[in-house]
Amino acid sequence: MQRRRFLSTLAAAPFVHTASKAAPKRPNVVMFMTDDHGAWATGAYGCAGMRTPNIDELARTGARFDRAFACTPVCSPSRMTWMTGKIPSVHGVQDWLRPEDSFEPTTRRWLEGHTPYSQILAANGYNLGMCGKWHMGEDDKAQYGFRYWATVPGGGGPYRNVEFVKNGQKTKLSEFKTDSVGDCALEFLEQSKRDPFYLLVPFYAPHTPFDFQPEAYRAPYNDATFSCFPPDRMHDWQNPGLKTHHGNRKSMQSYSALITGADANVGRVLRKLEQMGVRGDTTVVFTADQGWNAGHHGVWGKGNGTWPFNMYDESIRVPLIWNHPGRIRGGQTPRQMVSSYDYFPTLMDHLGIKAAPDAKRMGRSYAGVLRGQKTAWQNRLFFEYSFVRGVRTENLKLVRRTKEWPSEFYDLEHDPGEKKNLIGDPSYASQIASLDKEMAAWFTRAGAPEIESWRGTTSQNLTKYSR
């Protein structure tokens, strides 16, 4: 059955939109989010060996941001930023949530006290569904405006024959977890034929473990060369728990197959929208919670793929595609550098909804870019994780760590691979000083403490690396 589903997806892919009725003032939205998916690992972003026909078609016919980044290179705090527009030291989740903080009896709602965009959408008449990975506390319970809720509590876990909690009831769905996420997304759409809807589809893939992928999703990679996976020497700071993936062909095939499985389910949802006659009324967003290194810089993993944590571009750069035929011009590759904290204001602007102002939201709306308008934009992005903060300009990146660890500075114009740390080079002293000043001012404006006091903003049970 899995093979038939996959083959039918390939036969229909890439998905091609046909005309439907005129779009309403406020469109529906489907937001897809993969997990641990670097932008590099997508056909539309240059990896010819990665089978992602549906995502690639969204990019071809929509706006593909080539310089989109997550504020944090790890899942829970990153997802909190996507939802709230606030950075980790302000929303209070500094690292991934352990089971006791995510879904066990001691869990709590980490979004409490903040206003996620879902709450605002619900108040403005949207019907909301969430199908997939939550990992922001009380994972098994519908929250903040969502009416439909289907998830496997926690951030990872196996991919085969897992138990979902769907609207409060435990149930087993498809054999493959990614297909189960797709099944639930289709069920939500079946129930959403009148109200404007917002469907969040956060896949677990391609997050580890690499325990199972249906053969149909693995088959395209049986003879692959995996040229997008750099064979660099292992980094001296490599997280030992991920060392076995270096140069491991099985890991490369598994990672790729998980991405292809997610792409196949993107295609299923897009075809359902077309069958319902609402594709022309629906904005589709595709992104990832944060990036991933698969040999890049000699690292397997994301920000916590090394100790101390890293801020390499591959850890934080994500695919970001906005697609809406008739509303968003196809074939765009905007040059603006955008962050996950920009999603909240952009979504509100795109939908024409006014959210109550909050000085702790640091993002800017790039909806004007989607509308084809000239938009003033300074290309500066700021990043944060336990022990580490960073700022990136067009061609420079400064990474500052707490006093226990070395800092880094890269001239990206001459060293796009971030191979030569120039933090001690006197010829860059004035630029480093300027970025230090800019970074300190930005984090102060956001309400963040000094970097040495980062622990003071959270009460979660931090991972062993963060203690």
Summary of the structure (lengths in Angstrom):
residues: 467
radius of gyration: 20.9
end to end distance: 45.8
largest distance: 63.1
contacts: 1637
relative contact order: 0.19
helix: 34%
strand: 17%
